[in-house]
């Protein structure tokens, strides 16, 4: 425990010192301190109270903490490689932001998670707006306002739960076995879920996500989709452990997966397209949590952080080099490292062997009943259809800098190979055949859908706010009913 807390202090301390001077050097020092810390406490440590009774904060080096620390350190190394020329407050801000995410991964206290989610939102706003583009600033403001609305609902939920049970420790709540037949507890759990859902960026609740991630500077997009949204996923995982809300999370996962996918199918702005796919990919993690397949949800969260970070890094590099954002304008204009990065990321997110997406989806499928396997296959098929739009972009044009693209590409490959070697049965003929079949059918469907141009509703700020509040009412109703036998 002491080693883990030392790593957090290294990140926060070096981040603050970076505002004074030598920002990249202090950020590199934080990465070194965090890596040493991680090597000392991995593969984990039992739950302890920081600060002691009665107000101590429960922390633990559980699998979620191990997975997200490894992901955060890899993404930080990638950012340091890619953004060597940044001289402003970028490095101190990203250092503090990553430290905040690492602290959230350790936390098993719902109020402490609220504080860390709020801090990550404020830091993300500043980083999104650091590009000084009007669209980026507005996207950042929408992100902050909607996230704060969600966190306000979360805070009300904390009050209701604490007033009824007298604790906000995840382990203590799980041991009490809260009965959601109690209306106050049901509403409290619902508000906690909605707040975390808005912060995470689930479909209908967090419609700020595609624009915020798409309009942010390249390195910021990598962090937002790679690690920052995982803070909300950690909160949802803790809530799934504390309350009997698996059915609600399962339904939210299905809606999120297909809702984000529908918009991604016809989005033409490359980075906004990737933002909608971040929404869709969150569906896999929630389905895993809803099914009680925590290991699969965690592995998919880490795999997603790697391949989506790679996709955003490659896309951002290409957009900056060419000066265009529409996919049609980028075809044949990307450098070799960017085209390779997009190819590896596309292969991984489509779930093709032997990359990270294939391994993580395989673990989820192993723990899923038959009907859930069909849902996961349908999501994978839709992902293949939408990512077929990137095929014309994979034809390289000249050389370019590799930066962090090589590191993330290697991590995506290593994660996939490691999962296949460690988990028996992943590289089976039926699994490989299903993945390849989804890719082939997906590309064929893409060819047939190219001329289709549906008019989908655009989610402006006011509509996003109303949809989040309306969704809160719906989740409150679902959670209230979850005490019934079929909801447990």
Protein Blocks (a to p, Z undefined) as FASTA:
>chain_A
ZZmmmmmmmmmmmmmmmmngokllmmmmmmmmmmmmmmmmpgbdcdddehiaakbccddd
dfklmmmmmmmmmmmmmmmmmmmmbcblmlmmmmmmmmmmmmmmmpccfklmmmmmmmmm
mmmmmmmmmnopaklmmmmmmmmmmmmmmmmmmmmmmmmmmmmnopabfklmmmnopafk
bmklmmmmmmmmmmmmmmnopghjlmmlmmmmmmpcfklmmmmmmmmmmmmmmmmmmmmm
mpccklmmmmmmmmmmmmmmmmmmmpcbfklmmmmmmmmmmmmmmmmmmnopamlmmmmm
mmmmmmmmmmmmmmmmmmmmnopabfklmgopacfklmmmmmmmmmmmnopafbfklmmm
mmmmmmpcfklmmmmmmmmmmmmmmmmmmmmmmpcgdjddfklmlmmmmmmmmmmmmmmm
mmghklgfklmmmmmmmmmmmmmmmmmmmmpccddddddfklmmmmmmmmmmmmmmmmmm
mmpmklZZ
